[in-house]
């Protein structure tokens, strides 16, 4: 497995696709095909990090399998006797695939005083394939796991693509023509406009509409200096709290790997966008691809945004223009089509009154009448010149008569 390092990536065509069948002779009941590129980290109790990078499924053999209500297939690496198992579990929504890597750290992290107890790291591949359906996913999908023992903690990142698998309903050793495909995953930097609310006791205390983009610096494998990761807020889980003088809204992704907490304060009928806190897990490969250190959390807390986004309690703040803020730890917050209101009794929609428009929008709006006025003035000058030229020609005609 891991003890055999691969110098180049599967994804640039160095290694071919992996194919497993159970049973290996006769008509199979489990079929799995894929490309894979994987990494494993171990952080010991002294916080020293050891990494095994870019390993794949070379030098493996199928050692076990099953074809009952819960089908499975297990392979083993000849180098260190590590195993990888796929278990196909039927559920109400379809067939989920439970994956598990089992290894002895002392055989993998050689001469590093690692544990000689077996470590098992599990992940789940959720699909919508049915009993007589094959699963296909051509794009790269990432799966991760983290476990701890007495010697430290381990982080596993698995990257699969060109996946084809089926465990139920195979006929004559071929995949079913009824295919369930993986769902499209939007690019991480997409930032569609969203509207989010914080509601308590059936009353909305914060209403926020925006497009949000984050730029977060991190250390990337093989890169010099910091790499910037651009992450757009797409379909967040919304939470928050309503208080008399200080309320907040939190936007999180589905597994809480990324959290943005925005706090609003109220004083003397003025509402300020007070603080922004960003927390992102370094082990999330979607946010921090190929992070050099997947342990820990990126954190940026900005305790004062000033009065740049100020409005009144009865009104709202509006800014359609691109607004960018440089935050602590080198992070950047970028906003478009922003509008928010807070501390009103119950906000059902933005009021048309009391809207505080940002300076960038006011400047943009003033350009239009100036441009129109300039164009009209130019047209008047052209007409006047044409009139004078025509009059002069007519006068010459009279003189010749």
N, C-alpha and C positions, 0 to 999 in steps of 0.2 A: 504494500500500500504506500504509505507515506514515507517509509524508509527508502523507497526508490523515487528519487526526485526526477521530475521531467523538466528538461531545460527549456522547452518551448510550449506554447499554449495549444491546446486542442483546437481552439477557435480560430487559429490561423492555418489550420489544415495539416499540422504535423502528424497528428495521430488520427486514425480512422474511428468510425463509430463503434460503439460497444453493443453487443447483441447477446442476450441470454434467453434460454428456453428451459422450461421444466415440464415434464422430464426432457432430458437432452436427446433421448432416442424415442422413436414412436411419435404419436400425436401429442403435442404440448397442450397444457391447460393454462400455462402462464407464459407470456411473451413480453420482453422488455427490450427496447432499442433506444439509444441516446448518445449524445456527446456530453462530456463533463470536464470541468476544470474546478479544482477545489483547494482549500487552504485550511490549515489547522494551527491554532495558537495555544500556547500554554504559558500562563503567568504564574510563576511560583510564589511562595510566601514572602520572598524578598523583593517582589515586584519586578523581577527580571523576566523578560519576555523571550520565549523561544518560538520560532515559527517554522512550520513545514509548508512550503508554498508550491503551488502549481503541480499537484499530483492528480492522477487520474485512476482509471480502473484497469490499467495494464497488469499482466501477470496475475490474473484472477481466474478462479474456477468455480463453477456452481457446485455447492456441497449439499444442498437440501432444498426441498420444496414441498408444496402441498396444494391440493385441488378441492378442498371441501368448501363449506360455506364461507370460511375465511381462507382465501388462497394466499400463498406466500412463496418467495424465492430468496435463497441466501447464497451469497458468494463469499469467497475467502481469498485474501492476498497470500501468495506463496512466500513473500519476503518476511513478514512479521506476524502472520496468522490473524491479522485483523479481519473482521467480517462486516458485511453490509447486507441489510435485510429489507425487502419490500413486502409489506403485508397489505393485501387488498381487503378492505372492510366495507361491507354493505351498510348503507344508511338510507334514511328517508329521502335525502337529496340526491343520492347517487352512490358512487363507489369512491371512498377516500383511500389514499395510499399512505400508510404509515411507514416511514423510513428510519432506520437505526444503524448507526456506525458503532461497532464495539471494538475496542483495542486496549492493549496494555501499554501505558505510557512509557515504561522502561524500555520496551522494544522499539518504540518510535523515536523518542527523544533520547538517543543513545548517549551514555556517559554524562547525563545531566541530573543524576540523582532523582529521577522521576519515580512515580509510584509503580509497583508491580501488581496492583489491583486493576481489574478490568473496568474501564470507563465506557458507559453507553450514552450516546448522544442521539436523541430522537427528534424527528421533524415530521410534519404532515403535508402531503401534497393533496389539496382539495380539488376534486373534479366533479363534473356533472355527468360522467359516463354511467350508463345503466348496465343491466346484467348482460345484455347482448351488444354492447357498444365498445368500440375501441377509443382510446384517448390519444390525441395528437397535439403537440405544442412545438412549433418551430422556433419561436422566439426564446431568448434566454430567460429562465426563471431562477430566482435566487432563494435559497432556504438556509436558515441558520439555527444554531443551537448553542447553548452555553450551560455548562455544569461545573460544579466545584467538588473538590475532595480535600483531604488533609494536606496535600502538597500544593494546592493552589486552585486555579480555575482554568477551564478550557473553552475555547471558542471555535466553532466549526462553521465554515461558509461553503456551501455547495452550490455550484452553478450548473444547471442542466439546460440543454437546448436540443432541438431535433428529436424530441421525445415522442415515442410511440409505444403504447403498452395496452395490454388487455389480459384479464384473468378469468372472465366468465363469458361463455358463449362463443369460444373459438371453434372454428370448423375447418378440418383438413389442414391445420397448421397455418392458417392465414388470418389476418386481422379482419374483423367485421367491416363491411362497407358502411355501416351506420357509425359515424364518427362524431365524437364529442371533442370540440376544440377548446383550448384555453382562451380565456377572455383577454381582450386587448388591454394592455396596461398603458395608461397615458404617460407621456414623457414626464420625468420629474419636474422639468422647468415650466410646464404648462400652468397657467394661473388664471383660470376662468373667474368671471365675476360671481361673487357669492353674497348672499344675504343671511346674516346670522343674528340670533336673538338670545338674550338671557332673560328667563322668565321665572318668577317665584310667585306663588299664590295666585296663579293665573294672570299675573300682571307683568308686562315686559318693561324692564328698567334700562336695558341697553339694546339698541338697534344699530347694527353695523353692516354696511355694504361696501365692498372693496374688491379689488384684485391685489393679491399680495405675493411678493417674491422675496425670498431670502437668499443672500449670498453668504456662505459660511466657510471660513478657511479651515483647512485640516492638512495633516501630513499624509501624503500618498506614497504607496510603495514605489520605490525607484525614482521619485521626483525630487528635484532640488527646490528647497523653499516650500512655501505654502501653496496648496491648490485650492481654488475657490469652487465650491459646490453651489449651484443655483437650484433652489427648491421652490416650487410654486405651491401655494395652498389650494387644494382642489376640492375635496369633499370631506371636510373635517368633522370630527365629533366635537360638539359645542357644549361647554359647561360654563359655570360662572357663579357669581353671587351678587345680590342686591343689598346695599347698605345705604345709610342716609347720606354720608359724605364721601364714601369710597366704595366703588363697585368695580368688578373685573369680569372680563370674558376670556375664556381659554379655548383655543382652537388646537385640536390634537388629531394626529392620524389614528388609524384604526387600532394599532397596537401600542399607542402612546410613545413611539420612538421619537416623535417630534411634537413639542408643545410650545405654543406661543401664548403668553399671558399678557393681556393689555389691561392696565388699571386706569380708571378715570376718577378724578377727584372733583369735588364741588365746594366752592366758597364764594360768598357774596354774589350769588346768581350766575357765576361764571363756571364753566365746565372745562377742565383741562384733560388732555390725553397725557396722563402723568408718567407712567412707566411702561416699558416693554421688557419682558423676560423671555429669552429663547433657550430652550433646552433640547438637545438632540443626541440620541444614543450613537456613539461612534461605531457600534456593531451593525448599524443599519446600512447595508450595502447599497441601497437605493439612494440614501442621502450622502453617504461617504464611500463611494466605490473604491475598492482596493486600499482601504485605510491601513496605514502602517501599524497602527495600534488600535484594535477594535474594543479595547477595554476602556470604560469610563464614559464621560458625557461631555459634550460641548455645551458651554453655558455662557450666556451674555445677558447681563442685567443692567439696564439703563434706568437710573432712578429719576431722571428729569428730562422730559422732552421739551421743556420750556412752554412758551405760549404759542408755539407755531400752529397748533391744531385746536386753538381755543374757540369755544362757542358759548351760548347762553343756555340756561336750563330749559327755557321754553322753545328754543330753536334747534338748529343742527349745524354741523360743519360740513362743507362740501368742497371737494377739489377733484376735478376731472383730469387734471394734468398729472404727469409723472412726477411723483414726489419721492426723493431718496434721502434716507437718513443713515449716516455712518454711526454704528453702534460700537460698544466696547468689544474687545477681543477680535477686532478686525471684521466684524459682521456688518452687513448692510441690509436695511429694510427698505423695500421699494413698494410704493402704493400707487394705484390708478383707480379712477372712478370711485373715490372715497367719499362716503357720507356716513356720519354717525350722530346719534342723539342719546343722551343719558340723563337719568335722574328725573324724568318726567313720571307722572303718576302711572300711566299705562300707555306705552307707545305702540299704536297700531300701524302707523305709517309716518313718514316724515312730513312735518308741517311745511306749507309753502311760505310761511312767515318766519322771520328771524333766522334766515339762512346766512351763515357767515361763509362767504366765498373766498377761497385762497387767492393770494396775490397773483399767482401764475395764471389763473383763469381770468381774473380781471384784466390783466395785461393782454391776454389772448383775445378777449372779447372787445377790447378797445382798438385792437388792430383792424378789425373788420370795418367799423365806420370810418376810420382814418383812410383805409385803402379805398373805400367807396367814394369818399370825398375827394381824394386825390384823383381818382379816375374821372369823376365828374368835372373837376377843375380842368383837367387836361382836355376833356372833350369840348368845354367851353372855349378854351384857347384855340383849338383846331378850327372850330366853327367860325370864330372871330377872324382868324387869319384867312380862311377861305372867303369870308364875306368881303374883307378888305381887298383881296386880290381880284375878286370878281368885279368890285366897284371900280377899281382902277382900270381894268380892261374896258368896261363900259364907257368910262370917261374918254379914253383914247379913241374909241369908235366915234363919239360925238365930235371930237376935234377934227378927225379926218373928213367928216361930212362938211 
